[in-house]
Amino acid sequence: MSAGSSTSVTVDAQNNGGDIPQLGFGVFQTPRRETRAATTVAHDVGYRHIDTAEMYGNEKEVGAAIRESKVARQDVFVTSKLNNGFHAYEDALKAFDRSLADLRFDYLDLFLIHWPLPRVLDFVETWTAMEEMYRSGRVKAIGVSNFQPSHLQRLFDATEIVPAVNQIEAHPYLTQDGVRAFNAEHGIATEAWSPIAKGRVLGDPTITQIAQRIGKTAAQVTLRWAIQRGDIVFPKSVTPARVQENFAIFDFELSADDMAAITACNRDERTGPDPDTFNYVPK
Ligand SMILES: NC(=O)c1ccc[n+]([C@@H]2O[C@H](COP(=O)([O-])OP(=O)(O)OC[C@H]3O[C@@H](n4cnc5c(N)ncnc54)[C@H](OP(=O)(O)O)[C@@H]3O)[C@@H](O)[C@H]2O)c1
């Protein structure tokens, strides 16, 4: 990790692709009609990393907001994800084309398999399509999301390119120490989704006490904890004041004791599905 101003803090994805801004902006459950405005607010605040997905239904609006902004395309890191239901080789290639067409981009910075769906289809076939996309030069980095170490090991054993990123649910109630350690061991950057657990950790007594003591909000303390652990985060908000608040986390540092106290809040509690059993495919 290299430190600097808030916009230049990056994590190096070692296996393919390059630097990823460590703080980004997520648009899961951002309604289509609000996505353009929210993304524009994030841009104006200084976010230069947007995390979207075909599943979120708002790629068109994300692309439009980026094109309309004063920021050049090459100065924004954009991630999208392969939707469930398109894991077969040819379907995956078509889904990637569709994401690019909806965003109206000629390349993506990062494309991820959204869910492994191990009970639906062998994701090795899907990853082979991801490798093909990467070799075409139309995506700068490829990775996975919600992969357990056993899923990653299967990819290592059967395919060539090691994922740049594994995007997993991680926050103070689900610290994911095992998966994060496995990622790190293989040079895979960890991206932590739902970094404030969709708001659930914001009333936690440990976190609120630290926040009060150091004069920051519970969201800022939680996001700062993730950043100091080395994870990449992209909190979602449609509320401009919160978008600003979540970005203002580079002017303070948590002590080792505060870091440890927040990590000790772990309850292995998910807000989302278990990747080993999740098998949802849209009709
Ligand atoms: N790969 C995957 O499977 C996966 C799954 C889930 C999410 N993600 C990614 O991770 C991103 C973030 O996760 P998430 O959207 O699930 O949850 P999150 O960022 O942990 O939390 C978002 C919720 O917290 C609220 N919030 C945001 N900042 C706040 C603040 N400073 N104070 C109080 N409340 C605040 C938001 O409300 P308002 O919007 O009303 O302000 C929203 O309800 C997503 O947008 C998506 O890009 C990926």
The ligand as an ORCA input file, in Angstrom:
! r2SCAN-3c Opt
* xyz 0 1
  N     -19.584     -8.501     -4.616
  C     -20.707     -8.564     -3.942
  O     -21.340     -9.630     -3.850
  C     -21.222     -7.333     -3.258
  C     -22.317     -7.430     -2.382
  C     -22.753     -6.275     -1.754
  C     -22.116     -5.064     -2.001
  N     -21.078     -4.982     -2.885
  C     -20.395     -3.697     -3.183
  O     -20.021     -3.072     -1.968
  C     -20.618     -1.764     -1.927
  C     -20.902     -1.359     -0.502
  O     -21.734     -2.311      0.146
  P     -23.260     -2.047      0.524
  O     -23.835     -1.018     -0.373
  O     -23.922     -3.352      0.585
  O     -23.203     -1.554      2.019
  P     -22.409     -0.438      2.862
  O     -21.597      0.438      1.990
  O     -21.757     -1.165      3.993
  O     -23.617      0.376      3.493
  C     -24.497      1.139      2.710
  C     -25.643      1.634      3.622
  O     -25.123      2.454      4.664
  C     -25.660      3.764      4.573
  N     -24.528      4.686      4.808
  C     -23.479      4.934      3.971
  N     -22.620      5.807      4.545
  C     -23.143      6.134      5.760
  C     -22.725      6.983      6.801
  N     -21.609      7.699      6.702
  N     -23.492      7.073      7.915
  C     -24.633      6.339      8.040
  N     -25.089      5.502      7.072
  C     -24.349      5.408      5.938
  C     -26.266      3.900      3.184
  O     -27.408      4.725      3.218
  P     -27.782      5.858      2.116
  O     -27.407      5.340      0.756
  O     -29.248      6.011      2.305
  O     -27.021      7.104      2.493
  C     -26.658      2.452      2.887
  O     -27.918      2.165      3.473
  C     -21.850     -1.916     -2.810
  O     -22.432     -0.691     -3.181
  C     -21.293     -2.724     -3.940
  O     -20.546     -1.890     -4.800
  C     -20.619     -6.110     -3.499
*
